[in-house]
């Protein structure tokens, strides 16, 4: 078993984890900035919070494997633009809140370049990485036999729904469509599939709680197109 596990981990390492041996790339922007390149205000505060919440490896991976693929406006240090995007995502701050670090108009331009212009490619890339960067069917089967309780040795995956509170200001959004019985207020529901080692390997789109119960989301996810025939998935009581 140890040989099989080592072979699986080696294959995953070769395909997905070689970035750990790389240095930060030199990025030459296609945009010709009229101003001198500047540092982001309070960048040390951003770095400190990102390291505390995500760790060095996650931040490094985001910068050199995802953010660096694209180009962005604004006369700021390239990697610091990426740190702002990640900080905005992790903290949940609004675009105007980012004005404490970078003029919000400049940040909005970077935000738009990254998310709006590349969302389909980013979504495909992240989906593929989640499914394969931390797990494989072989690893799941072996570990399930080792750590699962008696009677559940064949379970390799688990699916559960999570509700998250949201606040919004758009007038055309009908609040009742987002009603969550859990929060007694507006919310979004997301389905997360994780393996026996507790790695999340698939995350669904987030949908309004009232219109999308667990059963409906399960059908919409079309898991039959994502699972190996050797995987066995467990659901919570909602199904």
LUMTORTOR-505517 format. One record per residue (C-alpha): residue number from 1; residue in three letters; x, y, z. Coordinates in pm, 1 decimal. Layout:
{NUM "ALA" {X Y Z}},
...
***
This chain:
{1 "UNK" {0.0 0.0 0.0}},
{2 "UNK" {281.9 241.2 83.5}},
{3 "UNK" {427.5 197.5 -264.8}},
{4 "UNK" {92.2 274.2 -428.3}},
{5 "UNK" {41.9 582.0 -209.6}},
{6 "UNK" {391.0 709.8 -281.7}},
{7 "UNK" {339.3 660.7 -655.6}},
{8 "UNK" {10.8 855.1 -644.4}},
{9 "UNK" {163.8 1137.9 -442.7}},
{10 "UNK" {461.8 1152.4 -678.7}},
{11 "UNK" {234.7 1188.6 -981.7}},
{12 "UNK" {37.7 1467.8 -815.3}},
{13 "UNK" {357.4 1640.1 -703.8}},
{14 "UNK" {512.8 1632.6 -1051.0}},
{15 "UNK" {201.7 1768.3 -1219.7}},
{16 "UNK" {79.9 2027.6 -969.0}},
{17 "UNK" {339.4 2114.4 -703.3}},
{18 "UNK" {654.9 2200.5 -895.9}},
{19 "UNK" {572.3 2569.2 -851.4}},
{20 "UNK" {728.2 2543.5 -503.3}},
{21 "UNK" {1072.4 2537.9 -668.2}},
{22 "UNK" {1008.6 2850.7 -873.7}},
{23 "UNK" {1097.2 3212.3 -803.2}},
{24 "UNK" {871.2 3510.9 -849.0}},
{25 "UNK" {860.9 3582.1 -1224.6}},
{26 "UNK" {950.2 3916.1 -1378.9}},
{27 "UNK" {633.5 4052.7 -1535.7}},
{28 "UNK" {661.2 4311.2 -1812.2}},
{29 "UNK" {329.7 4489.5 -1846.2}},
{30 "UNK" {175.4 4555.1 -2185.6}},
{31 "UNK" {40.1 4880.9 -2047.0}},
{32 "UNK" {267.4 5183.1 -2077.2}},
{33 "UNK" {215.6 5375.0 -1756.0}},
{34 "UNK" {282.2 5746.6 -1766.6}},
{35 "UNK" {350.2 5754.9 -1393.8}},
{36 "UNK" {636.6 5601.1 -1199.9}},
{37 "UNK" {558.1 5259.0 -1055.0}},
{38 "UNK" {432.0 5298.2 -696.8}},
{39 "UNK" {390.0 5073.5 -393.6}},
{40 "UNK" {47.9 4998.7 -247.0}},
{41 "UNK" {-24.8 5193.7 73.6}},
{42 "UNK" {-13.8 4980.8 390.7}},
{43 "UNK" {102.8 4680.6 188.9}},
{44 "UNK" {262.0 4529.6 501.2}},
{45 "UNK" {-78.8 4514.5 668.9}},
{46 "UNK" {-218.7 4330.8 365.4}},
{47 "UNK" {71.8 4084.7 364.2}},
{48 "UNK" {39.7 4018.1 737.2}},
{49 "UNK" {-332.2 3938.8 719.0}},
{50 "UNK" {-295.4 3717.2 411.6}},
{51 "UNK" {-17.1 3513.7 572.7}},
{52 "UNK" {-220.0 3473.7 891.5}},
{53 "UNK" {-531.3 3356.6 705.2}},
{54 "UNK" {-384.4 3164.6 410.7}},
{55 "UNK" {-17.8 3093.4 477.6}},
{56 "UNK" {280.3 3153.9 249.7}},
{57 "UNK" {220.3 2866.5 7.0}},
{58 "UNK" {-135.2 2966.9 -87.4}},
{59 "UNK" {-42.6 3330.9 -147.0}},
{60 "UNK" {266.2 3231.7 -348.6}},
{61 "UNK" {61.6 2989.2 -560.8}},
{62 "UNK" {-206.2 3249.4 -634.1}},
{63 "UNK" {48.0 3508.1 -744.9}},
{64 "UNK" {267.2 3296.3 -970.8}},
{65 "UNK" {16.2 3042.1 -1106.6}},
{66 "UNK" {-301.5 3246.0 -1145.5}},
{67 "UNK" {-259.8 3621.2 -1113.0}},
{68 "UNK" {54.8 3645.8 -1325.0}},
{69 "UNK" {-124.2 3503.7 -1631.2}},
{70 "UNK" {-297.9 3833.0 -1702.3}},
{71 "UNK" {-211.8 4201.0 -1733.6}},
{72 "UNK" {-355.0 4491.8 -1538.3}},
{73 "UNK" {-378.0 4867.5 -1553.1}},
{74 "UNK" {-240.7 5096.1 -1283.7}},
{75 "UNK" {112.2 5223.3 -1204.0}},
{76 "UNK" {164.8 4988.4 -907.9}},
{77 "UNK" {403.3 4702.9 -832.4}},
{78 "UNK" {261.2 4403.9 -1019.4}},
{79 "UNK" {266.1 4148.6 -737.9}},
{80 "UNK" {116.2 4400.4 -495.7}},
{81 "UNK" {-182.7 4431.9 -730.5}},
{82 "UNK" {-227.9 4056.9 -687.6}},
{83 "UNK" {-205.1 4085.2 -310.3}},
{84 "UNK" {-482.5 4346.8 -319.7}},
{85 "UNK" {-708.3 4118.0 -525.0}},
{86 "UNK" {-650.0 3829.1 -284.0}},
{87 "UNK" {-695.1 4055.1 20.5}},
{88 "UNK" {-1024.1 4184.9 -120.1}},
{89 "UNK" {-1143.8 3827.3 -173.9}},
{90 "UNK" {-1038.2 3697.7 169.2}},
{91 "UNK" {-1156.9 3989.4 381.9}},
{92 "UNK" {-1486.8 4059.8 205.1}},
{93 "UNK" {-1412.3 4431.8 191.8}},
{94 "UNK" {-1596.5 4638.9 -67.2}},
{95 "UNK" {-1416.3 4799.6 -358.7}},
{96 "UNK" {-1455.5 5136.8 -187.1}},
{97 "UNK" {-1303.9 4992.4 132.3}},
{98 "UNK" {-989.7 4919.2 -68.9}},
{99 "UNK" {-942.8 5295.3 -95.4}},
{100 "UNK" {-743.6 5264.0 230.5}},
{101 "UNK" {-470.9 5093.6 27.1}},
{102 "UNK" {-515.5 5197.6 -335.2}},
{103 "UNK" {-750.7 5449.6 -501.5}},
{104 "UNK" {-1073.4 5256.1 -546.3}},
{105 "UNK" {-1096.0 5357.7 -912.2}},
{106 "UNK" {-753.7 5201.3 -973.4}},
{107 "UNK" {-848.8 4891.1 -778.5}},
{108 "UNK" {-1175.5 4859.0 -969.7}},
{109 "UNK" {-978.8 4858.4 -1297.8}},
{110 "UNK" {-754.0 4578.4 -1167.9}},
{111 "UNK" {-1057.0 4391.1 -1031.1}},
{112 "UNK" {-1234.8 4413.7 -1365.6}},
{113 "UNK" {-928.9 4298.6 -1560.5}},
{114 "UNK" {-884.1 3996.8 -1334.4}},
{115 "UNK" {-1236.6 3876.2 -1257.8}},
{116 "UNK" {-1464.1 4006.6 -1534.1}},
{117 "UNK" {-1234.5 3954.2 -1831.7}},
{118 "UNK" {-1104.3 3610.3 -1731.6}},
{119 "UNK" {-1379.9 3454.2 -1519.9}},
{120 "UNK" {-1446.4 3155.3 -1747.5}},
{121 "UNK" {-1080.0 3060.4 -1773.1}},
{122 "UNK" {-1022.6 3112.6 -1400.6}},
{123 "UNK" {-1327.7 2900.2 -1319.0}},
{124 "UNK" {-1209.5 2612.6 -1540.7}},
{125 "UNK" {-858.3 2633.8 -1398.6}},
{126 "UNK" {-964.0 2637.6 -1033.1}},
{127 "UNK" {-1216.2 2355.9 -1085.5}},
{128 "UNK" {-948.0 2134.0 -1239.8}},
{129 "UNK" {-699.4 2214.4 -962.4}},
{130 "UNK" {-948.1 2142.3 -683.3}},
{131 "UNK" {-1037.0 1805.8 -832.5}},
{132 "UNK" {-680.6 1687.6 -888.2}},
{133 "UNK" {-424.9 1887.4 -689.2}},
{134 "UNK" {-495.7 1731.6 -349.9}},
{135 "UNK" {-667.7 1402.6 -419.8}},
{136 "UNK" {-707.9 1104.3 -649.0}},
{137 "UNK" {-948.5 812.9 -659.7}},
{138 "UNK" {-672.9 567.8 -563.9}},
{139 "UNK" {-568.0 772.2 -260.9}},
{140 "UNK" {-928.2 810.3 -150.9}},
{141 "UNK" {-998.9 436.5 -168.1}},
{142 "UNK" {-684.5 340.1 22.5}},
{143 "UNK" {-733.2 600.5 294.7}},
{144 "UNK" {-1104.6 521.7 327.8}},
{145 "UNK" {-1022.3 160.0 410.0}},
{146 "UNK" {-775.1 282.2 671.0}},
{147 "UNK" {-961.1 562.9 848.6}},
{148 "UNK" {-1335.8 514.2 786.2}},
{149 "UNK" {-1545.2 346.2 1057.3}},
{150 "UNK" {-1672.2 -9.2 1009.2}},
{151 "UNK" {-1967.7 -16.9 773.3}},
{152 "UNK" {-1847.2 286.8 577.5}},
{153 "UNK" {-1518.1 162.4 434.3}},
{154 "UNK" {-1638.1 224.3 78.6}},
{155 "UNK" {-1717.2 595.9 131.2}},
{156 "UNK" {-1459.4 814.2 -42.9}},
{157 "UNK" {-1644.6 1146.4 -78.9}},
{158 "UNK" {-1887.6 1357.7 121.1}},
{159 "UNK" {-2128.7 1627.7 3.1}},
{160 "UNK" {-2277.1 1896.2 224.8}},
{161 "UNK" {-2454.0 2228.6 176.6}},
{162 "UNK" {-2345.0 2550.9 344.7}},
{163 "UNK" {-2549.9 2868.1 384.1}},
{164 "UNK" {-2376.6 3207.1 395.6}},
{165 "UNK" {-2524.4 3541.7 493.6}},
{166 "UNK" {-2522.4 3814.5 231.0}},
{167 "UNK" {-2593.8 4186.6 228.6}},
{168 "UNK" {-2664.9 4377.7 -89.9}},
{169 "UNK" {-2786.9 4713.9 -207.5}},
{170 "UNK" {-2914.4 4638.7 -558.3}},
{171 "UNK" {-3277.1 4749.0 -576.8}},
{172 "UNK" {-3374.1 4499.5 -846.3}},
{173 "UNK" {-3290.4 4199.6 -626.1}},
{174 "UNK" {-3593.5 4056.0 -448.1}},
{175 "UNK" {-3494.3 3985.2 -89.7}},
{176 "UNK" {-3749.6 3706.7 -43.5}},
{177 "UNK" {-3577.7 3494.7 -309.9}},
{178 "UNK" {-3269.0 3474.3 -89.1}},
{179 "UNK" {-3445.4 3386.1 236.7}},
{180 "UNK" {-3257.9 3129.6 445.1}},
{181 "UNK" {-3454.7 2945.3 715.4}},
{182 "UNK" {-3125.7 2886.4 893.3}},
{183 "UNK" {-3039.0 3255.5 923.7}},
{184 "UNK" {-3394.6 3391.0 912.3}},
{185 "UNK" {-3253.3 3637.4 663.0}},
{186 "UNK" {-3099.3 3656.5 316.1}},
{187 "UNK" {-2842.1 3395.9 225.1}},
{188 "UNK" {-2666.0 3197.3 -45.3}},
{189 "UNK" {-2630.9 2818.6 -48.1}},
{190 "UNK" {-2316.4 2643.3 -169.8}},
{191 "UNK" {-2253.1 2270.1 -203.1}},
{192 "UNK" {-1905.8 2146.5 -109.4}},
{193 "UNK" {-1772.9 1801.1 -190.1}},
{194 "UNK" {-1471.6 1685.5 9.0}},
{195 "UNK" {-1277.6 1361.9 28.8}},
{196 "UNK" {-1189.0 1133.4 320.6}},
{197 "UNK" {-878.0 1344.1 388.7}},
{198 "UNK" {-1100.8 1652.9 425.5}},
{199 "UNK" {-979.6 1824.5 109.1}},
{200 "UNK" {-1251.8 2019.6 -71.4}},
{201 "UNK" {-1237.4 1897.3 -430.8}},
{202 "UNK" {-1553.1 2052.0 -575.3}},
{203 "UNK" {-1747.4 2368.0 -490.3}},
{204 "UNK" {-2076.1 2444.9 -663.5}},
{205 "UNK" {-2205.6 2781.7 -774.3}},
{206 "UNK" {-2368.4 2975.1 -489.3}},
{207 "UNK" {-2744.5 3003.1 -530.9}},
{208 "UNK" {-3027.3 3189.7 -350.0}},
{209 "UNK" {-3133.2 2980.4 -49.6}},
{210 "UNK" {-3509.8 2989.6 -99.9}},
{211 "UNK" {-3511.6 2874.6 -462.5}},
{212 "UNK" {-3232.0 2619.8 -430.8}},
{213 "UNK" {-3265.1 2353.3 -164.6}},
{214 "UNK" {-3003.0 2079.8 -128.0}},
{215 "UNK" {-3189.8 1836.1 -351.3}},
{216 "UNK" {-3222.0 2082.6 -639.3}},
{217 "UNK" {-2858.5 2183.5 -617.7}},
{218 "UNK" {-2750.8 1820.6 -614.6}},
{219 "UNK" {-2937.7 1759.1 -940.0}},
{220 "UNK" {-2800.4 2077.0 -1099.4}},
{221 "UNK" {-2440.8 1985.6 -1010.8}},
{222 "UNK" {-2452.8 1676.2 -1236.7}},
{223 "UNK" {-2208.6 1487.1 -1018.6}},
{224 "UNK" {-2238.2 1185.1 -1243.8}},
{225 "UNK" {-2009.4 1373.6 -1484.7}},
{226 "UNK" {-1749.1 1443.9 -1217.5}},
{227 "UNK" {-1716.1 1121.8 -1017.0}},
{228 "UNK" {-1509.4 818.4 -1093.8}},
{229 "UNK" {-1706.6 494.5 -1111.6}},
{230 "UNK" {-1492.5 375.6 -818.9}},
{231 "UNK" {-1592.8 661.6 -587.5}},
{232 "UNK" {-1878.9 636.0 -338.7}},
{233 "UNK" {-2032.7 956.1 -206.8}},
{234 "UNK" {-2217.1 1012.5 122.4}},
{235 "UNK" {-2488.8 1276.0 169.3}},
{236 "UNK" {-2622.8 1440.2 482.1}},
{237 "UNK" {-2982.4 1399.2 602.9}},
{238 "UNK" {-3114.1 1663.4 362.4}},
{239 "UNK" {-3109.6 1415.5 75.9}},
***
